[in-house]
Structure formats: C-alpha cells, structure tokens
Amino acid sequence: MPKYSSRILLLFLFVSAALSSRAQTHFGSPYSRYGIGDLFSQTNNTSFAMGGVNLAVRNPLAINYMNPASYTAFDTLSFIFEGGVTSKSINLKTDGLTQSSNYATLSHLLFGFPITKWWKMSAGLVPFSQTGYNIAETHLVDSIGSTQRLYEGSGGINQFYLGNGFKITKDLSFGFNVSYIFGTLNKSRSINYPDSIFIRSYRIVNSSTIGDFMFTYGLQYNKKIGKNMHLGIGAVFTNSVNLNATDQILAETYSLGSSGIVYIKDTIENKPDVKGKIVLPMSYGLGMMLMKDEQWMIAADYKYQNWSEYSYFGVKDSLKNSYQAALGFQFTPNSASVTNYAQRINYRFGMRYGKTYLQLRDNQLSEYAFSAGIGLPLNKTRSTVNLGVEFGRRGTTDKNLIQENFFKINLGVSVSELWFYRRKFE
C-alpha cells in the first residue's frame, strides 16, 4: 500500500499558501490602477521558464491549462497534481525617483486525471489579476497651500476552472475550460488639505465584487514526423464575456487628526448595491512546437486580446489591444541516464515581448522579459521539482512615465501517480 502522507502534506501547504497569499494586500505596480489590474501570466511550472509558451505544448506529466486540448496527453492511469508559488520584486523608476516593492503569491494549483482513453479532465485555481498601489501627489495652490491627492487600490480576481479534453482523432484534440471568475477590487481617491483647517478632506471609495463564468476553447494537432520527431500546432479562443459585478460607492468628507487618525464628518453619497457589467474582451492565441522525443523541444506562441472593447459599468476606458510573442526551448541531455543525474535535468530558456493594454500620454507601454529554469526529477518517481527565474521591463521614463524593472522566481512541483492501476499479487 503506497504512503501518500508526504503528498497530502505538500497539497496542504500549497492550499495554505493559496489562502494566505490572497488575504494579503500586495503593493506592486501603480499601473494596476487601470482596467481590472495587473494581469497574471497564464503559465505552469514548465512554461514559466520558457517565456510563457504553452499553446502547442503537450506533456503527460504536467498540466497545461492554458490550452485545454492538451489534457488528452495525460496518461490513462495517472493522477497529476501541480502547484507553484511566485515571488516578484519590482523596481519603479522615473526621471528623478526610484522605489522598490516585492511580494509572493500562489501561481497555480492544478489537478489532472483521466475519465476514459479519449476523455481527460482538469481542475484548478489560478490568480487572474491583482490591484495593489498607493500613489500620492502634492501640489501648492494659491490661498490654500499644500494639496495632496491620494490614490489607493487593493484586491484581486481569481479563476477557478473545470476543463475537458477530447481525443478527436489520433493526432487531433479538442478541449474547453469553464472558468468561474471571482474577486473584489477596491479603489479609492482622496484629496487632503494639510495646510488648511477650514477645508475638509474628501474621498470616494469604490469596491467592485465580480462573479461570473468564462469559456475558453482549444485545439491541438500533434503529428509524428520521421522516427523520433513531433510537430505540434495549437490554438485557443476565449469569447468576450459580460461579467456580473456589484459596485459599492461611498463618498465622504473627513478630517485628519494629529496622529493621522481619520475622523468622518459627512457622508455625501452611499450606494451599497449597484449592479452592472464588466466587459472582458475576446482573446485568441496560436502556437507551434517541434520536439525530438525526450531530448529537446522548441516552441513559439502569439497571443492577442481586443482590450479596446473593455468597459466598466458601461464606461469605456482608454485601453488598447494587446499582443505578446514568445519563444521557448527545453533540453534534456539524457532522460534515461542512471549514473549521471545532471543529464536527467530539464534545462529551459525563453523570451517574450509584447504591447500591454496600457496607453498613457500617447505611449502604448511595451513589456519584455527573459527567463530560464530547471526541472529536477525525483528519483524513483515521475515527479519533478521546478525552479524558474524571469527578469524584464515594462514601461518607460519618457514623458514622466514610470518604468518597471521586475524579477520573478517561481518554485513549483509536478506530481504524477498511478492511482488507477490495479496491482496483482501472487
């Protein structure tokens, strides 16, 4: 009878990390003030270190939830668990100032399992977006003195999905994910007059709670070419969706005590239950992969999303259509080596470049990153410990904008067990 106590403990640790990380307020990027916040990279332990490529990738020992057609690669007798934690450090830079922040959060918690030889399923919890900023602007106004504007944001959106993958033919697979998007975004705007005792400070607080479904569809075509080569093509599509949301609006005047305590004076507006829609635009992606058995793999992806169609409670934002191109490579010297462990390690490299949905002062912000990592196989198992790093840049200091230099570390584990195998005893 196999012992699963260590794996249960591992699962408990990842669930605990998921709950605790989502309960914290993360102060990351001032750019998370726009839209639905900073979008999380949709990756797993493998694709993180390969520039985020995943649309054409198939792996029987890993869960590629970004393309649900990939679930058909699961072994018919295996149960797969995959989890990861990501730490991010950000250095914010303008023409005259620099500031740093960092945080850690769950990157994914995934499960995969077979139903039949041609039907496989997956379920998981992943972060979707995050808001975390604290911005202060101070100006001098004649006859009033110092005027301080404050912008604060917190919260985030999560994604729980249930996916199905179906083998259509020997080489062609189709899949879809049904995702529940949920979470709360908190944003506030304040104006203070610290030099005047006659003018009251004023703030507006918005709290938007989101909960609705989203659908993603995927295709993969994987063809063996030659003796030990495979060519893969993948595509995904997510339709535009009107997410149900409830907005709470509170506007009030207040005064600040000498110790910084807020004393509420008057409530100007209080709307606790405003129903509306948040329009998430459609997106699609295309990918290709070339692989030589278990020795090496190279893959490329292109992803696009129509953010010009985004709206919040019927109000359009100045967001632009975004795209990203990525290239990734994995190399394993000799996966069957018994005497040399280093030859069984998976070595990964990648890069990505794209335009974000942010356009500020006539400048659509770009983002690029380089990544690398390793997959460490555990002896006498089909499980792997994965470590990946990524460093990159978003934005520019031109026109008094903010440039972000970021560094990420991802630590994860992929566990594959023969839970559906019936042992025979003699």
N, C-alpha and C positions, 0 to 999 in steps of 0.2 A: 504494500500500500504506500504510495508516494506521500511524502511530507510536504504540505503546502503552507506551513506556518510562516516561513520567511516571505513567501509571495503575498500572503494575506497581510503581513506587516507592511510590506512595501506598498501595497494598494492602499492601506490605511494612511500611510504617510503622505501619499500623493493626494488623497481626498482631503486630508487635513490642510495640506498646503493650498489646495484649491479654495477651501472655505476661508482660511485666514487671509490669503492674499487678496480676495475680493472684498474683504471687510475693511481693508486699509485704504487711506486716501493717498494716492500717488501724485506727487507734483513732478511732472515730467516736462511737457512741451507747451509753451504758450500758443502754439499752432493748434492744440487740441481744443481751443476755444471755438473753432469753426466747424460747421456741419454736425456730424454725430461724434466728433472727437477724432483722436488718432486711431486709425485702423490697424489692427494687429495683422502681422504677416501670417497667412494661412500656410503653415508648414508642419511637418512632423520632424522627428529626430534626424532622419536621413536628409531630407530636402533642405533643412535649415543651413547645413554646412555646404550645400551645393547651389547657393544662390537662390533657393526657393523653387527650383524646378520640380515639377510633380505631375504634370498633366498626362504625360505618356508613360510614366514610370510604373512598373508593376513589381511587387516584392511579396513573396509568400510569407515572409517573416515580419512584415511591417504593415501599418495601416495608413493608406494614402486616402484620407477622407476628402481631399481637395478634388479628386475625380472618383465618384462612386462606382464607376465601371471597373476600377482596379480591384474591387473586393473579390472578384472571381479568381484572383491569383492565390487566395488563401488555400491552404492545404485542407482537404476534405475532413481530416481527423483532428485538426488543431483548433485550440482556442488561443487568441492573441490578445495581450494587454500591452498598451504603450502609454507612457506618461513622460512629461518633461517639465522642467522649471527653467525660466529665462530670467537672467539678470541684465539690466540695461543701465549704462552710465551715459549721461548726456552732458556735453559742454556747450553752453549757449554763448554766442559771441555776436557783438555789434561792433561798430567802429570804435567805441570807447570803453565798452564794458564786457566782462565775461562772468559767467555763473555756471555752476555745476549742480547736477542732481542725479540721483540713482534710485532704483527700486528693483524688486524681484517679484515675479508673479508666475502663476501656473501658465504654461504654454499650451498644453493639451492633456486630456485624459481620455483614452480611446480603448474600445473593445471591438474585436472582430471574431466571427465564428461562422461555421458552415450550417446551412439548412439541408441542402442536397448537393450533388456533384455540380449542378449548374446554377445553384442559387446560394449566395453568401450574403451575410448581413454585418453591419457595424453600427455602433452607437458611441456617442462621445460628448464631452463637454469641452468647449474651447472659448476663449475670450474673443469678442468681436471688435469692440472699440473701447477706448478709455478717454476720459476727460480729467485733466489734472493741471491746474495752473493758478498762479497768484501774481497778478500784474498790478503795479502801482505807477501812476503818472502824476507828477506835481507841476503846477503852473502858478505863476504870480499874476493876479488880477488886480487892476487899479481899484482902490477904495475897499477891496475885500481882503487882499493879502493872499496867502497861500491857499491854493485849491487843489485837493487831492482826489484823483479818480482811481477807484479800485475795481479790479475785475477778478473774480474767483470762480473756479469750476472744479467739480469732483464727480465721481461716479463712473459708471461704465455699462456696456452692453455685453451680454453673454450669448452663446449659441449652444443649444443642446440639439443634437441631430440623431435621427434614426435613418440608416441608409440600407439600400438593397442593391446588389449587383447580380446580373443575369448573364449567363453564357448563351449568346445567340447562335454562334457557330464556333468552330474550333478556334478561329482567330479573332472573332469579333465579340465584344462585350458591351452591355448597356447597363447603366445604373442611375439611381436617383437618391438624393437626400431630402428628407422632410425635416426642416430645422425650425425650432421654436426660438425666436429672438426675444430676449427679455432683459430688463435692467432699468436703471434710473440715472438720468443725467441732471446734475444740479449746477445752475449758473446764476451768478449774482453780479449786479453793477451798483456801485456806491459812489457818492460824491461827498467829501468832507470839507469843512472849512475850519481848520485848526486855529486860525488867527482871529476868528470872529465868534463872539459869544451870543450874537443875535440871530445868526443864520443857522438853522437846523440842518443836520446832515440828512441825506436821503438815499434810499436803496430800493432796488427791485430784485426780488428773488424768484427765479423760475425753477421748478422741479418737474421734469418730464419722465413719466413712467411708461415704458414700452412693453408690449407683449403681443406677439403675433407670429404667424407662420411664413416661412420662405422655402422655395423649392429650387434645387439645383439638379441639373441633368448632365450625364456624362457618357461619352463613348470612348472606347479604346480598341484599336486594331493592332494586334501583335503577331508578326509573321516571322517564322524561322527562315533565314536566308543562308544558304550554304550549310556547312557541317555544324558550326557552333556559334552562329551569329543570329541576332534577333533585331528586327526593325519594328519600332512601335510608333504609333500615331495616336494622339489623344485630343479630345475636345470637351469643353464644359460650357454650360449656359445656365445663367440664373436670370429669371424673368424679373421685370420691375414689380415691386410689391408696395402696397399701401399699408404700412404698419399702424395698427391701432395704438393710440397714445392718449394719456391723460396728463394735462398740464395743471400745475398749481402755481398761481401767481400771487405774490404778496408784495405790496409797495407800502413803505412806511417811513416816517421821519424818526430820527433818534439823535441823541447827544452822546458824546464820549466823555467818560469820567477821567480823572487824572491818572488812574491806573489802567486805562484802556477798556474799562467795562462799558458795554453798550446799554444805554437807557432808552427804551422805546417811548416815543412821545405820542404819535398819532398813526393810525392805520389808514392809508389813503385808498388802498384797493386790496381786496381779499377774495380771490376766485379759487376755491379749493378743488373744483372738479370740472375742468374744461376739456371736453372731448375733441379729438382731432386726428389727423393722419400725418405720418411722416413718410414721404415717398422715397424709397430706396430704388435707384435706377438699375436697369438691366446691366449685366456684365457677361463677357464671354472670354474664352481663352483657347489657344491652340498650342500643341506641343509635339515634339518629336524626340525619339530616343533610339540610339544604336548601342547594342550590348553584345559582348562576347562572353557567353556563359557566365561564370562567376569571377571573371578576371577583371573586366573593366566595363564602364558604361559612361556614355556622354549623352547629355540631354539639353534641349533648349525649349523655352516657353515664351509665349507672348500673351499678355492679359490686358483687357480693355474694359473700362466702365464709363457709362454715359452720365457723369455727375451733373451735367447741365440741366438734367431733368429733376434733380433733387429739390424737395420743398419741405418746409416745416410748418404744419398747420396752415397750409395754403400760401405760405410766403416763400418766394424763391430766394435762393442765396446766390452769391457770386462765385459758385464753384464751377470748375472746368472739367472737361472729360480727361480722365487719367489713363495712362498706359504704363506697362512695365515689360521689359525684355530681360530674360535671364539665361545664363549658361552655366551648366554644372558638369562635374566629372568625378567619377569614383573609380578607384583602382585597388585591387586585392592581389598581391603578388602570388600567393598560393593558398587558397582557402582550405585545401586538404592536408597541409603540412602538419606533421606530428611533432617534429623536433624543433621547429623554429616558429615561435609564437608570433613574432613580428611580421612574418609572411602571411598570417591569417587575419591581420588587422585590415579594416577597410579605411582607405585614405581618401578624403573628399575635399574638393575645391569648387569654388563658384564665384560668380559675379552677377550683379544686376544693375539696371539703370532704368529710370522712368521719370515721367512727369506726374506730380501729385495733383490732387483736385484743388489745390490752393492757388489762387491768383491774387496777389496783393501788389498794389501800386504798379499795375501793368506788367507784372512779372509772374509767370506761372512757375512755381517752385519745382525744381528737379531734385531727385534723390538717387544716389548711387551707393553701392556697398560691395565689399569683397569678403569672402567667407572661406573658412577651412575647418576641418574636423576629422575625427577618427571614430570608428566603430570597433569596440573591444569585445570580441566574442568570449563568452564564459565557457570554461572547459566543461565538457560532457553535457552540454545543453545546447539548445538552439536559441538562446537568449543573448542579448548584446547590450552593453553599456555604451552610450553615445555621448561624445563631447564635441561641441561646435562653438566657434567664435565668429563674430562678424563685426567689421568696422566700416563706417561710411559717413556720409554727409548729406544733409538736407538744407536747402535754402541758400541764402547769400546775404552778405552785408551791404550790398548795393541798395541805394535809396533808403538807407537807415532800417533795413530789414534785419532779421535775426538768422544767423547761420548756426545750424546744429551739427556738431560732430558727435557721433554716438559709437558706443562699443557694447556689443551684446555677447553674453555667454549662455549657452544652452546645455543643460545636463539632463539626460533622459535615459530611459531603459525600455527595451523591447523584449517582452517575454512571450515565447511560443511553447505551448504544452500540448501533448497528445491526450486531451481529455476525453476524446470519443473513441479511444482504442480499447477494445476488449481483450484483456490478457488471457492466455491459455496456460493452464497449469497441468503438469504431468505428475 
